[in-house]
Amino acid sequence: MTQNRNQFRENHIRFSERILKVEESPTFTLEKKADELDIKLKNEGRSVIRFGIGQPDFDTPENIKNAAKKSIDQNKTRYTASTGIKELKEAIINKFHRDNGLDYDISEILVGNGAKQVGDRVIIPKPFWVSYSQQVILSEGIPEFIDFNSDLSIDQDHFSEIADKYGSSKGDGSAKIFILNSPSNPTGVVCKKETIEKIAEICLKNKIVIISDEVYEKFLYGNSKHYSIAALDNELKKITITVNAMSKTYAMTGWRIGYCAADRQIIKQMTKVHDQSTSNPCTPAQWAAVEALNGSQGSVEVMRGEYEKRRDYIFDRIAGIKKMECVLPEGAFYVFPKISNYFNNEIRNSFDFADSLLSVAAVAVVPGGAFGDENYIRISYATTFEKIKEGMDRLEDFCSKISK
């Protein structure tokens, strides 16, 4: 009977072409491998140093946790509007005005279950956050990748060429969206104002909508400055969907609250998706997000200052590793070192490098190939100084052995 059931499943379960095209998340796949290795190493009194998943190692601030507890005690646990509670939308509106010089109406705000929630061709600069390409494929779109320059800034000439080819002013009109991510995951690059202005000019000319992912906007180092592209002028604001989240800024990764602002006609269509899928974001988490945005911002600066110290240390350590190259990140909490100088018969790409580093040195990093560039790896420094030091010692030792 069991055999017959299994045969039935194999013969009769059919998956859509769309879902079969979507790949597993490399970051979560890496975490699974690290978990398995950790179990084996415990008997030896060792553990995996995890530089993989991009998750703050700080606790959610007390005032935010208390706001969630209070909402539960007050029985604020029922359905809300699918796009979020009025109080949170008002807090988001105030945040955009205060931090980004942007003014929105409540009908132009949508709250989702993390920033991931919020057909045609989508232009994506590479290296890119791993989920961008997969979200486009899941939406039955076509990712169209553009290159970075050697300093990891957007190659504007290449972008202009692609936009002219696929944009609606001269080309075939199939390019509908450009995804901008600054500060960048995985590189930590922060787009300069002149770069933002050039992107704006190209998108306006070719009638391409902009999705501006600004999740890491609060983590800036040195003299770097964040610019919201929608704030440049009203025409840009009309064609820009500005996306943000509570996850990184307030160490609320598991609370799953993201939000976006856009023209009300865009929000109206996005609302339909929410109505028919998740219904609404977690209600207590929404009340926690109200406090996060409206309450004290002191914890954000504490985290930013700590990340900057870690960035300086890890960058100096990378600079001291023979054959490894890296651009100094200006934001986020990642470094993106070039490791192609270590390629050989056994280590042919970034996935081989990451697998070997994990199995030999028990250090977990994300291969650059997951972000669209096989020559690099991503290292997250959202972990303690003690783990960063130990992890860099292991990485340096590993690189010295494979470079002989």
Sequence and secondary structure as in RCSB ss.txt:
>XXXX:A:sequence
MTQNRNQFRENHIRFSERILKVEESPTFTLEKKADELDIKLKNEGRSVIRFGIGQPDFDTPENIKNAAKKSIDQN
KTRYTASTGIKELKEAIINKFHRDNGLDYDISEILVGNGAKQVGDRVIIPKPFWVSYSQQVILSEGIPEFIDFNS
DLSIDQDHFSEIADKYGSSKGDGSAKIFILNSPSNPTGVVCKKETIEKIAEICLKNKIVIISDEVYEKFLYGNSK
HYSIAALDNELKKITITVNAMSKTYAMTGWRIGYCAADRQIIKQMTKVHDQSTSNPCTPAQWAAVEALNGSQGSV
EVMRGEYEKRRDYIFDRIAGIKKMECVLPEGAFYVFPKISNYFNNEIRNSFDFADSLLSVAAVAVVPGGAFGDEN
YIRISYATTFEKIKEGMDRLEDFCSKISK
>XXXX:A:secstr
 HHHHHHHHHHH    HHHHH    HHHHHHHHHHHHHHHHHTTT   EE  S    S   HHHHHHHHHHHHTT
  S   TT  HHHHHHHHHHHHHHH     GGGEEEESSGGG  EEEEEESS  HHHHHHHHHTTEEEEEE B T
TS B HHHHHHHHHHHSSSSS S EEEEEEESS TTT     HHHHHHHHHHHHHHT EEEEE TTTT B TT  
   GGGS HHHHHTEEEEEESTTTTT GGG  EEEE  HHHHHHHHHHHHTTT S  HHHHHHHHHHHHS  HHH
HHHHHHHHHHHHHHHHHHHTSTT B     BTTEE  B GGG  SS  SHHHHHHHHHHHH EE EEGGGGT TT
BEEEE  S HHHHHHHHHHHHHHHHHHT 
